[in-house]
């Protein structure tokens, strides 16, 4: 949500804070018309100073309306505005998370700044946006949709701040893209085969990913202190994300889940609990902060390190299409098949909104129909 607009009543003029955090100053001049400063101000003191200068000019008889002053207003380009926009942007009242910030900066650098960086903000037209959109590579529709959504959001803020009159982003469905990967959850037999062909030290990671529907970043940050064997519960309090860097290497950051709903206790199914205890005894590092899953060098397990084992395992199971994240999808569908309610799915998966959890309920219903059809085949009712 943007910052709430409010005005400050004064003896001369008024000041209001814009959603960007900047301040806008205006007043009624001797001509009885309302006049607004040609620029916004980063501090309230600067806005008050501008009003003071205008008031002195009125008193001295040298006043001219701001729109008639001869000095040209500074040109605000899209590139300059977008850079400030990222710095000021809030998500649910908080600064952008590092991974989101890096994603936006990458979209700006690769997709938006080359075309709009030096263009004055108030001269971007719908036809220019359409020409840019049509020129975007079609082999990466997701990136094109994300770039358009970012452009549209930035310019929406510019409209709110009265820097432009209307948003030139008017392409119907420009921010939507068809999901290329249609996830088909693993069957229980496929899951068993994947576990069998995974190195022992990482078998529990596959099991927890599926049966507890944990994210890979949540799994690789699990420590001994997060496991309650007596209650059969895993406490999810942190996660690991990889933030791409300009050098192509990036950095690994540890922090709280991306939403408050992600902080949760997840019950481990009884058939997995003995395997969890065995893993703690054989493979986890010692001490309360000992990691459950580590690389051969003793470092925190990276997805790139695990991926080579994963690829061999899913190939052996006949499911080379499965991604590591699809373990979570499999676990969500399995939970939905037990009859879990939407609220229960949201709590177990750490979802803040119902939309994602509803997908798993729909997937479970489709799987249930498939099971029913196969039962009829076994009974000879369907050829």
One Martini backbone bead per residue (centre of mass of N, CA, C, O) as a GRO file, in nm:
protein
  383
    1UNK     BB    1   0.098   0.033   0.018
    2UNK     BB    2   0.065   0.352   0.021
    3UNK     BB    3   0.110   0.653   0.129
    4UNK     BB    4  -0.073   0.859   0.303
    5UNK     BB    5  -0.247   1.127   0.239
    6UNK     BB    6  -0.162   1.467   0.354
    7UNK     BB    7  -0.234   1.775   0.514
    8UNK     BB    8  -0.104   2.105   0.593
    9UNK     BB    9  -0.208   2.362   0.776
   10UNK     BB   10  -0.171   2.712   0.699
   11UNK     BB   11  -0.133   3.045   0.663
   12UNK     BB   12   0.047   2.968   0.402
   13UNK     BB   13  -0.053   2.737   0.248
   14UNK     BB   14   0.036   2.391   0.154
   15UNK     BB   15   0.115   2.053   0.274
   16UNK     BB   16   0.194   1.735   0.119
   17UNK     BB   17   0.209   1.387   0.127
   18UNK     BB   18   0.325   1.151  -0.074
   19UNK     BB   19   0.361   0.819  -0.158
   20UNK     BB   20   0.682   0.863  -0.194
   21UNK     BB   21   0.751   1.095   0.054
   22UNK     BB   22   0.710   1.347  -0.067
   23UNK     BB   23   0.661   1.705  -0.110
   24UNK     BB   24   0.381   1.927  -0.151
   25UNK     BB   25   0.337   2.265  -0.271
   26UNK     BB   26   0.077   2.523  -0.205
   27UNK     BB   27  -0.117   2.815  -0.332
   28UNK     BB   28  -0.279   3.127  -0.311
   29UNK     BB   29  -0.276   3.386  -0.507
   30UNK     BB   30  -0.340   3.711  -0.607
   31UNK     BB   31  -0.522   3.569  -0.851
   32UNK     BB   32  -0.686   3.326  -0.702
   33UNK     BB   33  -0.491   3.099  -0.768
   34UNK     BB   34  -0.364   2.781  -0.782
   35UNK     BB   35  -0.027   2.693  -0.676
   36UNK     BB   36   0.237   2.473  -0.782
   37UNK     BB   37   0.508   2.324  -0.750
   38UNK     BB   38   0.727   2.200  -0.995
   39UNK     BB   39   0.827   2.042  -0.745
   40UNK     BB   40   0.932   1.823  -0.524
   41UNK     BB   41   1.007   1.732  -0.178
   42UNK     BB   42   1.207   1.558   0.054
   43UNK     BB   43   1.123   1.787   0.259
   44UNK     BB   44   0.940   1.996   0.456
   45UNK     BB   45   1.144   2.229   0.475
   46UNK     BB   46   1.162   2.281   0.169
   47UNK     BB   47   0.864   2.351   0.129
   48UNK     BB   48   0.862   2.591   0.328
   49UNK     BB   49   1.077   2.757   0.182
   50UNK     BB   50   0.920   2.800  -0.078
   51UNK     BB   51   0.679   2.950   0.050
   52UNK     BB   52   0.846   3.182   0.165
   53UNK     BB   53   0.944   3.296  -0.105
   54UNK     BB   54   0.663   3.353  -0.225
   55UNK     BB   55   0.566   3.545  -0.002
   56UNK     BB   56   0.788   3.762  -0.039
   57UNK     BB   57   0.715   3.828  -0.333
   58UNK     BB   58   0.434   3.933  -0.272
   59UNK     BB   59   0.521   4.159  -0.070
   60UNK     BB   60   0.726   4.296  -0.294
   61UNK     BB   61   0.586   4.275  -0.593
   62UNK     BB   62   0.751   4.013  -0.760
   63UNK     BB   63   0.539   3.824  -0.840
   64UNK     BB   64   0.508   3.497  -0.999
   65UNK     BB   65   0.396   3.246  -1.144
   66UNK     BB   66   0.541   2.943  -1.165
   67UNK     BB   67   0.452   2.891  -1.475
   68UNK     BB   68   0.607   3.184  -1.563
   69UNK     BB   69   0.877   3.111  -1.525
   70UNK     BB   70   1.185   3.103  -1.695
   71UNK     BB   71   1.288   2.867  -1.557
   72UNK     BB   72   1.354   2.553  -1.614
   73UNK     BB   73   1.246   2.258  -1.557
   74UNK     BB   74   1.341   1.973  -1.461
   75UNK     BB   75   1.415   1.672  -1.608
   76UNK     BB   76   1.228   1.371  -1.577
   77UNK     BB   77   1.330   1.061  -1.600
   78UNK     BB   78   1.271   0.736  -1.596
   79UNK     BB   79   1.538   0.636  -1.476
   80UNK     BB   80   1.543   0.822  -1.226
   81UNK     BB   81   1.265   0.742  -1.114
   82UNK     BB   82   1.305   0.433  -1.092
   83UNK     BB   83   1.535   0.438  -0.888
   84UNK     BB   84   1.368   0.579  -0.664
   85UNK     BB   85   1.134   0.378  -0.654
   86UNK     BB   86   1.292   0.138  -0.539
   87UNK     BB   87   1.388   0.281  -0.276
   88UNK     BB   88   1.069   0.351  -0.184
   89UNK     BB   89   0.950   0.084  -0.195
   90UNK     BB   90   0.662  -0.090  -0.073
   91UNK     BB   91   0.575  -0.399   0.114
   92UNK     BB   92   0.365  -0.406   0.351
   93UNK     BB   93   0.546  -0.157   0.479
   94UNK     BB   94   0.808  -0.271   0.341
   95UNK     BB   95   1.084  -0.321   0.214
   96UNK     BB   96   1.228  -0.467  -0.021
   97UNK     BB   97   1.331  -0.755  -0.098
   98UNK     BB   98   1.624  -0.855  -0.227
   99UNK     BB   99   1.506  -1.030  -0.459
  100UNK     BB  100   1.309  -0.819  -0.569
  101UNK     BB  101   1.508  -0.594  -0.621
  102UNK     BB  102   1.687  -0.754  -0.818
  103UNK     BB  103   1.463  -0.806  -1.025
  104UNK     BB  104   1.400  -0.512  -1.092
  105UNK     BB  105   1.687  -0.427  -1.176
  106UNK     BB  106   1.706  -0.627  -1.408
  107UNK     BB  107   1.466  -0.525  -1.573
  108UNK     BB  108   1.571  -0.243  -1.611
  109UNK     BB  109   1.848  -0.305  -1.744
  110UNK     BB  110   1.732  -0.505  -1.983
  111UNK     BB  111   1.430  -0.365  -2.064
  112UNK     BB  112   1.387  -0.041  -1.993
  113UNK     BB  113   1.631   0.157  -2.007
  114UNK     BB  114   1.713   0.126  -2.311
  115UNK     BB  115   1.428   0.276  -2.392
  116UNK     BB  116   1.354   0.489  -2.120
  117UNK     BB  117   1.582   0.626  -1.953
  118UNK     BB  118   1.596   0.924  -2.129
  119UNK     BB  119   1.296   0.964  -2.096
  120UNK     BB  120   1.061   1.160  -2.033
  121UNK     BB  121   0.805   1.086  -1.835
  122UNK     BB  122   0.579   1.285  -1.990
  123UNK     BB  123   0.645   1.131  -2.298
  124UNK     BB  124   0.512   0.869  -2.258
  125UNK     BB  125   0.343   0.658  -2.476
  126UNK     BB  126   0.135   0.416  -2.584
  127UNK     BB  127   0.294   0.366  -2.851
  128UNK     BB  128   0.570   0.323  -2.714
  129UNK     BB  129   0.487   0.082  -2.544
  130UNK     BB  130   0.396  -0.098  -2.776
  131UNK     BB  131   0.665  -0.104  -2.929
  132UNK     BB  132   0.826  -0.227  -2.701
  133UNK     BB  133   0.660  -0.485  -2.658
  134UNK     BB  134   0.686  -0.596  -2.956
  135UNK     BB  135   1.019  -0.604  -2.927
  136UNK     BB  136   1.012  -0.829  -2.744
  137UNK     BB  137   1.109  -1.123  -2.668
  138UNK     BB  138   0.932  -1.439  -2.724
  139UNK     BB  139   1.123  -1.651  -2.554
  140UNK     BB  140   1.035  -1.457  -2.280
  141UNK     BB  141   0.734  -1.404  -2.153
  142UNK     BB  142   0.780  -1.356  -1.852
  143UNK     BB  143   0.975  -1.115  -1.870
  144UNK     BB  144   0.785  -0.935  -2.031
  145UNK     BB  145   0.555  -0.927  -1.821
  146UNK     BB  146   0.725  -0.818  -1.585
  147UNK     BB  147   0.818  -0.557  -1.724
  148UNK     BB  148   0.538  -0.441  -1.774
  149UNK     BB  149   0.444  -0.438  -1.480
  150UNK     BB  150   0.664  -0.247  -1.381
  151UNK     BB  151   0.604  -0.010  -1.564
  152UNK     BB  152   0.309   0.026  -1.472
  153UNK     BB  153   0.367   0.074  -1.169
  154UNK     BB  154   0.551   0.319  -1.190
  155UNK     BB  155   0.340   0.497  -1.350
  156UNK     BB  156   0.122   0.490  -1.132
  157UNK     BB  157   0.285   0.653  -0.927
  158UNK     BB  158   0.311   0.904  -1.108
  159UNK     BB  159   0.011   0.965  -1.103
  160UNK     BB  160  -0.022   0.996  -0.793
  161UNK     BB  161   0.208   1.239  -0.807
  162UNK     BB  162   0.142   1.422  -1.061
  163UNK     BB  163   0.357   1.378  -1.311
  164UNK     BB  164   0.119   1.240  -1.460
  165UNK     BB  165  -0.192   1.198  -1.596
  166UNK     BB  166  -0.139   0.912  -1.738
  167UNK     BB  167  -0.128   0.577  -1.820
  168UNK     BB  168   0.040   0.424  -2.102
  169UNK     BB  169  -0.045   0.140  -1.994
  170UNK     BB  170  -0.276  -0.046  -2.236
  171UNK     BB  171  -0.228  -0.361  -2.239
  172UNK     BB  172  -0.402  -0.628  -2.272
  173UNK     BB  173  -0.247  -0.871  -2.079
  174UNK     BB  174   0.065  -0.790  -2.049
  175UNK     BB  175   0.106  -0.930  -1.743
  176UNK     BB  176   0.040  -1.198  -1.877
  177UNK     BB  177   0.110  -1.563  -1.849
  178UNK     BB  178   0.168  -1.865  -1.950
  179UNK     BB  179   0.231  -2.156  -1.808
  180UNK     BB  180   0.477  -2.375  -1.902
  181UNK     BB  181   0.462  -2.536  -1.631
  182UNK     BB  182   0.297  -2.844  -1.578
  183UNK     BB  183   0.220  -2.976  -1.288
  184UNK     BB  184   0.295  -3.317  -1.192
  185UNK     BB  185   0.267  -3.507  -0.953
  186UNK     BB  186   0.395  -3.738  -0.767
  187UNK     BB  187   0.392  -4.046  -0.702
  188UNK     BB  188   0.454  -4.276  -0.468
  189UNK     BB  189   0.641  -4.447  -0.645
  190UNK     BB  190   0.815  -4.214  -0.750
  191UNK     BB  191   0.909  -4.115  -0.476
  192UNK     BB  192   1.050  -4.375  -0.388
  193UNK     BB  193   1.254  -4.374  -0.625
  194UNK     BB  194   1.388  -4.105  -0.565
  195UNK     BB  195   1.492  -4.177  -0.285
  196UNK     BB  196   1.660  -4.430  -0.368
  197UNK     BB  197   1.841  -4.232  -0.582
  198UNK     BB  198   1.934  -4.084  -0.326
  199UNK     BB  199   2.138  -3.982  -0.120
  200UNK     BB  200   2.121  -4.036   0.211
  201UNK     BB  201   2.177  -3.732   0.309
  202UNK     BB  202   1.905  -3.645   0.107
  203UNK     BB  203   1.640  -3.805   0.162
  204UNK     BB  204   1.497  -3.620   0.371
  205UNK     BB  205   1.457  -3.381   0.187
  206UNK     BB  206   1.252  -3.521   0.003
  207UNK     BB  207   1.047  -3.600   0.223
  208UNK     BB  208   0.991  -3.313   0.337
  209UNK     BB  209   0.914  -3.180   0.071
  210UNK     BB  210   0.661  -3.367   0.039
  211UNK     BB  211   0.522  -3.429   0.335
  212UNK     BB  212   0.569  -3.095   0.420
  213UNK     BB  213   0.590  -2.876   0.194
  214UNK     BB  214   0.877  -2.758   0.154
  215UNK     BB  215   1.103  -2.544   0.086
  216UNK     BB  216   1.422  -2.535  -0.008
  217UNK     BB  217   1.506  -2.285   0.170
  218UNK     BB  218   1.391  -2.418   0.431
  219UNK     BB  219   1.554  -2.681   0.437
  220UNK     BB  220   1.857  -2.552   0.424
  221UNK     BB  221   1.789  -2.393   0.718
  222UNK     BB  222   1.777  -2.624   0.892
  223UNK     BB  223   1.794  -2.697   1.243
  224UNK     BB  224   1.804  -2.854   1.533
  225UNK     BB  225   1.622  -2.632   1.681
  226UNK     BB  226   1.374  -2.698   1.463
  227UNK     BB  227   1.351  -2.980   1.613
  228UNK     BB  228   1.071  -3.186   1.741
  229UNK     BB  229   1.061  -3.510   1.830
  230UNK     BB  230   0.841  -3.535   2.044
  231UNK     BB  231   0.615  -3.384   1.850
  232UNK     BB  232   0.673  -3.390   1.543
  233UNK     BB  233   0.827  -3.100   1.471
  234UNK     BB  234   0.868  -2.821   1.246
  235UNK     BB  235   1.038  -2.511   1.253
  236UNK     BB  236   0.957  -2.229   1.064
  237UNK     BB  237   1.184  -1.925   1.049
  238UNK     BB  238   1.356  -1.970   0.782
  239UNK     BB  239   1.542  -1.867   0.482
  240UNK     BB  240   1.681  -1.924   0.155
  241UNK     BB  241   1.827  -1.694  -0.080
  242UNK     BB  242   1.899  -1.609  -0.419
  243UNK     BB  243   2.086  -1.331  -0.538
  244UNK     BB  244   2.140  -1.182  -0.808
  245UNK     BB  245   2.421  -1.067  -0.986
  246UNK     BB  246   2.608  -0.877  -1.201
  247UNK     BB  247   2.836  -1.121  -1.215
  248UNK     BB  248   2.643  -1.401  -1.193
  249UNK     BB  249   2.655  -1.506  -0.884
  250UNK     BB  250   2.582  -1.376  -0.624
  251UNK     BB  251   2.375  -1.428  -0.324
  252UNK     BB  252   2.328  -1.555   0.007
  253UNK     BB  253   2.024  -1.532   0.198
  254UNK     BB  254   1.911  -1.492   0.536
  255UNK     BB  255   1.562  -1.520   0.646
  256UNK     BB  256   1.261  -1.461   0.666
  257UNK     BB  257   0.985  -1.517   0.556
  258UNK     BB  258   0.788  -1.349   0.315
  259UNK     BB  259   0.573  -1.419   0.540
  260UNK     BB  260   0.400  -1.467   0.829
  261UNK     BB  261   0.283  -1.745   0.733
  262UNK     BB  262   0.574  -1.886   0.711
  263UNK     BB  263   0.550  -1.895   1.013
  264UNK     BB  264   0.579  -2.237   1.127
  265UNK     BB  265   0.432  -2.548   1.221
  266UNK     BB  266   0.527  -2.880   1.114
  267UNK     BB  267   0.394  -3.180   1.080
  268UNK     BB  268   0.521  -3.500   1.098
  269UNK     BB  269   0.483  -3.781   0.971
  270UNK     BB  270   0.517  -4.079   1.127
  271UNK     BB  271   0.684  -4.230   0.890
  272UNK     BB  272   0.924  -3.993   0.911
  273UNK     BB  273   1.039  -3.967   1.201
  274UNK     BB  274   1.261  -4.193   1.211
  275UNK     BB  275   1.425  -4.060   0.976
  276UNK     BB  276   1.486  -3.798   1.125
  277UNK     BB  277   1.643  -3.922   1.363
  278UNK     BB  278   1.859  -4.060   1.187
  279UNK     BB  279   1.970  -3.806   1.052
  280UNK     BB  280   2.064  -3.660   1.306
  281UNK     BB  281   2.273  -3.883   1.384
  282UNK     BB  282   2.438  -3.895   1.090
  283UNK     BB  283   2.431  -3.580   0.934
  284UNK     BB  284   2.407  -3.364   1.126
  285UNK     BB  285   2.506  -3.104   1.277
  286UNK     BB  286   2.623  -2.983   1.561
  287UNK     BB  287   2.414  -2.831   1.749
  288UNK     BB  288   2.160  -2.605   1.739
  289UNK     BB  289   2.295  -2.482   1.451
  290UNK     BB  290   2.285  -2.739   1.303
  291UNK     BB  291   2.270  -2.858   1.003
  292UNK     BB  292   2.089  -3.092   0.817
  293UNK     BB  293   2.204  -2.974   0.535
  294UNK     BB  294   2.500  -3.053   0.350
  295UNK     BB  295   2.774  -3.034   0.197
  296UNK     BB  296   3.072  -3.199   0.141
  297UNK     BB  297   3.215  -2.930   0.285
  298UNK     BB  298   2.993  -2.815   0.514
  299UNK     BB  299   2.797  -2.647   0.370
  300UNK     BB  300   2.547  -2.499   0.250
  301UNK     BB  301   2.302  -2.611   0.057
  302UNK     BB  302   2.283  -2.606  -0.281
  303UNK     BB  303   2.095  -2.645  -0.557
  304UNK     BB  304   2.329  -2.712  -0.753
  305UNK     BB  305   2.432  -2.954  -0.585
  306UNK     BB  306   2.159  -3.119  -0.575
  307UNK     BB  307   2.074  -3.145  -0.878
  308UNK     BB  308   2.244  -3.390  -0.975
  309UNK     BB  309   2.091  -3.590  -0.796
  310UNK     BB  310   1.806  -3.527  -0.892
  311UNK     BB  311   1.832  -3.600  -1.192
  312UNK     BB  312   1.891  -3.899  -1.149
  313UNK     BB  313   1.632  -3.969  -0.986
  314UNK     BB  314   1.405  -3.875  -1.189
  315UNK     BB  315   1.504  -4.051  -1.421
  316UNK     BB  316   1.465  -4.325  -1.275
  317UNK     BB  317   1.143  -4.248  -1.235
  318UNK     BB  318   1.040  -4.112  -1.512
  319UNK     BB  319   1.073  -3.772  -1.410
  320UNK     BB  320   1.241  -3.526  -1.564
  321UNK     BB  321   1.018  -3.287  -1.518
  322UNK     BB  322   1.097  -3.256  -1.234
  323UNK     BB  323   1.120  -3.035  -0.984
  324UNK     BB  324   1.213  -2.947  -0.680
  325UNK     BB  325   0.947  -2.778  -0.622
  326UNK     BB  326   0.750  -3.029  -0.678
  327UNK     BB  327   0.749  -3.142  -0.395
  328UNK     BB  328   0.555  -2.932  -0.279
  329UNK     BB  329   0.323  -2.995  -0.467
  330UNK     BB  330   0.290  -3.284  -0.382
  331UNK     BB  331   0.233  -3.227  -0.080
  332UNK     BB  332  -0.020  -3.053  -0.127
  333UNK     BB  333  -0.190  -3.271  -0.268
  334UNK     BB  334  -0.179  -3.481  -0.044
  335UNK     BB  335  -0.320  -3.301   0.165
  336UNK     BB  336  -0.580  -3.257  -0.001
  337UNK     BB  337  -0.656  -3.570  -0.015
  338UNK     BB  338  -0.731  -3.578   0.302
  339UNK     BB  339  -0.933  -3.309   0.335
  340UNK     BB  340  -0.822  -3.046   0.358
  341UNK     BB  341  -0.862  -2.739   0.421
  342UNK     BB  342  -0.790  -2.431   0.325
  343UNK     BB  343  -0.677  -2.336   0.600
  344UNK     BB  344  -0.490  -2.582   0.642
  345UNK     BB  345  -0.319  -2.542   0.391
  346UNK     BB  346  -0.217  -2.259   0.452
  347UNK     BB  347  -0.072  -2.333   0.717
  348UNK     BB  348   0.118  -2.559   0.607
  349UNK     BB  349   0.238  -2.376   0.358
  350UNK     BB  350   0.246  -2.057   0.416
  351UNK     BB  351  -0.009  -1.895   0.324
  352UNK     BB  352  -0.165  -1.571   0.284
  353UNK     BB  353  -0.344  -1.688   0.049
  354UNK     BB  354  -0.588  -1.886  -0.115
  355UNK     BB  355  -0.507  -1.928  -0.414
  356UNK     BB  356  -0.284  -2.147  -0.397
  357UNK     BB  357  -0.438  -2.362  -0.230
  358UNK     BB  358  -0.667  -2.406  -0.443
  359UNK     BB  359  -0.495  -2.551  -0.655
  360UNK     BB  360  -0.459  -2.812  -0.485
  361UNK     BB  361  -0.755  -2.886  -0.468
  362UNK     BB  362  -0.797  -2.920  -0.769
  363UNK     BB  363  -0.577  -3.133  -0.810
  364UNK     BB  364  -0.703  -3.342  -0.619
  365UNK     BB  365  -0.964  -3.380  -0.778
  366UNK     BB  366  -0.828  -3.484  -1.035
  367UNK     BB  367  -0.692  -3.730  -0.901
  368UNK     BB  368  -0.950  -3.862  -0.797
  369UNK     BB  369  -1.067  -3.919  -1.078
  370UNK     BB  370  -0.835  -4.097  -1.171
  371UNK     BB  371  -0.868  -4.311  -0.956
  372UNK     BB  372  -1.160  -4.389  -1.027
  373UNK     BB  373  -1.100  -4.480  -1.318
  374UNK     BB  374  -0.894  -4.704  -1.240
  375UNK     BB  375  -1.087  -4.872  -1.073
  376UNK     BB  376  -1.272  -4.941  -1.312
  377UNK     BB  377  -1.057  -5.084  -1.475
  378UNK     BB  378  -1.008  -5.312  -1.268
  379UNK     BB  379  -1.328  -5.396  -1.286
  380UNK     BB  380  -1.408  -5.366  -1.608
  381UNK     BB  381  -1.582  -5.090  -1.675
  382UNK     BB  382  -1.327  -5.005  -1.854
  383UNK     BB  383  -1.143  -5.025  -2.156
   0.00000   0.00000   0.00000
